[in-house]
């Protein structure tokens, strides 16, 4: 069963270019992973510094593997230094 994920990030406005660079590397590398069906970065058009990752994984197991990859761990380490709040993550399976 496919796993859908929305991850919400809020960055300090002074570091938006750095945030986008971090996301570019993360998205590029994640899209190469087995089981990654969708991995898109969305910028909120009303709240500057707010981004969403829209993820679709073939299975929970594929996402679990993703959680241990170097590119994700490096992103978390570097992004945490310029974020204004913790990442909010919502996971679920399609109902209808």
C-alpha positions in Angstrom: 0.0 0.0 0.0 1.4 3.4 -1.0 2.4 5.8 1.9 1.5 9.5 1.5 3.4 12.0 3.5 3.3 15.8 3.9 6.2 17.4 5.8 6.0 21.0 6.9 9.1 23.2 7.3 9.4 26.8 8.6 12.7 28.6 8.0 14.0 31.9 9.1 13.5 34.3 6.2 17.1 35.4 6.4 18.2 31.9 5.2 15.7 31.1 2.4 18.5 30.7 -0.2 20.3 28.3 2.0 17.1 26.4 2.7 16.3 26.0 -1.0 19.9 24.8 -1.7 19.5 22.2 1.1 16.1 21.1 -0.4 17.5 20.8 -3.9 20.1 18.3 -2.8 17.6 16.4 -0.7 14.9 16.2 -3.5 17.4 15.3 -6.2 18.9 12.4 -4.2 15.6 11.2 -2.8 14.0 10.9 -6.2 16.7 8.4 -7.1 15.7 6.1 -4.3 13.9 2.8 -4.9 10.2 3.1 -4.0 10.1 6.9 -4.2 7.0 7.6 -6.4 6.8 11.4 -5.8 8.9 13.9 -3.8 8.0 17.5 -4.5 8.9 20.7 -2.8 6.2 23.3 -2.5 6.6 26.8 -1.2 3.7 28.4 0.6 2.5 31.4 -1.4 1.2 33.3 1.7 3.8 32.5 4.4 7.3 33.3 3.5 9.8 30.7 4.7 7.2 27.9 4.8 7.7 24.8 2.6 6.0 21.5 2.2 7.4 18.2 1.0 4.7 16.1 -0.8 5.9 12.5 -0.7 4.5 9.3 -2.1 6.3 6.0 -1.3 5.6 2.6 -2.7 5.6 1.2 0.8 6.3 2.0 4.4 9.4 -0.1 4.1 10.8 2.1 1.3 10.1 5.2 3.5 11.8 3.6 6.5 14.9 3.0 4.3 14.8 6.7 3.2 14.9 7.7 6.9 18.4 6.3 7.2 20.0 7.7 4.1 22.9 10.1 4.3 21.2 12.8 2.2 18.3 12.9 4.6 20.4 12.8 7.7 22.6 15.6 6.4 19.6 17.7 5.4 18.1 17.3 8.9 21.4 18.3 10.6 21.9 21.4 8.4 18.3 22.5 8.2 17.8 22.4 11.9 20.3 25.2 12.3 18.1 27.6 10.2 14.6 26.5 11.0 12.2 28.5 13.2 10.3 25.4 14.4 10.3 21.6 14.4 9.3 19.7 11.3 5.7 18.6 11.3 5.1 15.3 9.5 1.7 13.8 8.5 1.6 10.2 7.2 -1.3 8.2 5.9 -2.8 5.8 3.4 -5.3 6.9 0.7 -8.9 6.4 1.9 -10.7 7.2 -1.3 
